[in-house]
Amino acid sequence: MDYRQITDSYSVSPQIEPGDVSAIKAAGFKSVICNRPDDEQPGQPSHDAVKAAVEAAGLTFRYIPVISGQMTMDNVEDQAKVLGEIEGPVLAYCRSGTRCTNLYAAIQQMKG
């Protein structure tokens, strides 16, 4: 599993598969956020499939889809709200990890 640590409590990764969840849990993550809309690319696992595996492993899952290149203030606010509610460390994923990184940066700018 390939991920980039942004802070001690927030990391990002490209698309994950249900089979990656054991490695995610072993890496110490407590929560997973999917920022990738379903059906963005043929063959990608649905967020429901990933959610089922994440929750079966005892981790928390949240779905905040962000359309590539079209991040909105609602997306930023939703991500910030969820980060305030769930236990970290958090792994957020999308196609490449860039949207998740940009969301986190926007949250930090919003905080001031």
N, C-alpha and C positions, 0 to 999 in steps of 0.2 A: 504494500500500500504506500502510495506516494503522497505526502502532504507537506505543506509549508507552515511552520509556526509563525504566526504574526505577533502574538503575545503569549504569556504563560497560560492564558485561559482561552485563546482563540486561534484555531488553525484552519487552513483551507486546503481543499484538494480537488482534483478532477473528479469526474463521475465515479461513484462507487457502485459496487455490485453487492447483492445480498451476501455473497460469499466472503466479502471483505470485513464483515461485521465482527468476526472473532478477532481479527487483527486490530480493528478499531478499539474494541474493548480492552484488548491486551495492552494497547498503547496508552491506556488510562483515560480515554475520553468518556464522559458521562452523558453527553448529548450530541445529537446530529441534527443539522439544519440542511434541508434541501432547498437550494435557490434556483434549481433548474426546472423549467416547465416540462411536463410530460410531453412526449412525442416531438421533442425538439429535433431529434435525429432518429432515424430508423434503428431499431434494435436496442435502444437505451432502456434500462429497466425503469418501470414506473416508480413513482415515489411510493405508491402503496406497497409494492414488492419490497422496497428497501425499508420502509416503515415497519413492515411485519417482521423482518429479520432484526432490525434495531430493537424493537420493543420486546421480541422474544429473548434477546440477550440482556434485557433489564435496563436498557438505556432509553433516554427520552428522544423523541423525534418531533420535529416541526417542519412544516412545508410552507415556504414563502417564495413562490415562483417569481423570477425576475426575467423579463424578456431581454435577450442579449441586445445591448446598445440602447436600451430604453428604460433604464433604472429611473424610478419615480421617487418623489419625496415620501409617498405612502409606503413604498418598499423599504426605504431607509427607516422610517418610523416603526414599521412592523418588525423589522429585524432588531431595532434597538429595544422595543418592548419585550420581544421574546428573549433576548439576551439578558434582560433584567429579571426574567421569570424562571429560567432553566439553570440547572447545575452545570458548572464547567469542570474541566475543560470541554470546550465545544469544538466539533469538527463541522465546518460548513462546506458544502460542495456544490459545484455547478459543472459546466462542461470542462473548464480548464482551471477553475479556482479564481479567475479574475473578477467575476461579478461579486463573489463573496468578499474578496479583498477590497473592492471598490465600495461595497456597502459598509464595511467596517471603517474605512477611511472617512466616508460621508458621516457616519455616526460620530466619529471623533471631532469632525469639523462642526457638527451641530451642537456638540457639548461646549464648544467654545474655545 
